[in-house]
Amino acid sequence: MFRLILTFLIVLLFTLPVRAGDLDGKALLCTSNSNSTYPVYGLVFDKGKVTKWLVMGYSKVTDYTFSYNLIGTDYVHWRSARTYLNRQSLTFNEDQCSVSSKAGIFQKLDQIIAAAKKKNKI
């Protein structure tokens, strides 16, 4: 009897649907209006978390990775009480974002790195 129940639980466990975050697989390329040090950054949504990518020196680095929450159908929230992404206007705090992909974000960050290397003489 124990084996039957155990088998049933294992089968049930593997057949339950797994729900990833609603934004998983999506990415945004954002332009900062307030941060001239890091004027362009990317937000990548994966496995229920958002990762912020930016250029530091000549490298692409992650600034943070946090779990995100959907607030109704209009907003996405993570990090602190003041951090919201408006899903309709794609504004994140005071920054404007556009739909992209992880590859597109990395390509843009690579272009920023190449331009910085070209501009510097040593």
N, C-alpha and C positions, 0 to 999 in steps of 0.2 A: 504494500500500500504506500509506504514511504517513497519507494522508487517511482511509483506512478505519479504521485504528487510532485516530486522533484522534476521529473521529466516534463510534466505539464507546465510547471513554472519556467523552466528553461525555454521551452517552445514559446510560451507566452512572451517572455522577455525579448526574444529575438524577432518576434513578429509585430511588436508595438511600433507605431510610427515614430520616427525621430524628427523632431521639429527644430530646425536650426533657426537662427535669428532671421527676421523678415528681410533684413538688408544684406545678408551674407552674399558675398560675391560682387557687391557693388563698390564703387570707389568714386571719390570726389577730388577734383583738383581745385584748390582754393588760393585766392589772392588776399593777402592781409592788408588792411587799411591802416593798421596801427603798429605793425612790427616791421621796421625797415631792415632789421638784421636777417629775418627769415620771411621775405615777402611772399614766397610761394611755398605751399606745402600740400601734401596729399592726405586724405583720410580713406583708409581701406577697411571695409567691413568684412569680417570673417569669423565664423564660429561663435557668434553672439558677442563679438568684441570689435572695437574700433581701434585702429592703430594710426597714429599721426606720423607721417614720414616728412623729413625736411633735409636740407643740405646744411652740413656743418663742415666748414673747411672745404676739402675736396671729396667728401664722403656723403653718402646717403645714410641717414641714421633715423632710428625711431625715437620720437620725443616721448611717447607714452602709448600704452595699450590698456584700455578699460572696457569693461562690460557696458553695453548700452541698453537703454530702455526706450520703448516706444510710448509716447504720451499721446493717446488718442490716435488719430490718423494724420495729424499735422506736424508733430514734433518728435525729435529724437533727443534723448538726454543722456549725458555721461559726465563723469568727473565731479563737477560741483553743481551747486544749485543754480548757478548762473550760466551754465554751458548748455545751449540748445541749438539744434539744427532745425531750421524750418524746412520741411520737406517740399513745400510748394515753391518758395522763392529761392531755395538752396542758399540761404544766408546762415552763416554759423557765427554767432555773436555779431560782430560788425563786419565780418569778412564775407566776400562773395565767392561762391563755389560753382563749379560746373560738373556735369556727369562725365566720368572718365573710366578708366580701367586701371588695375594695378600696373600693367605694362605701360600704359600711357603716362601714369604718374612717374614711374621710374625713368621713362624716356625724357620727360620734361625736366626732372631733377638732374639727369645726365647732361642735358643741354646747358643748364645753369652752371654746372661744374666745368664744362668745356669752355664756356664763355669766360668764366673767372680765370681759368688757366691761361687762356689766350691773352687776356688783358694784363695779367701780371708778367713782368719782365724777368723776374728771377724766381 
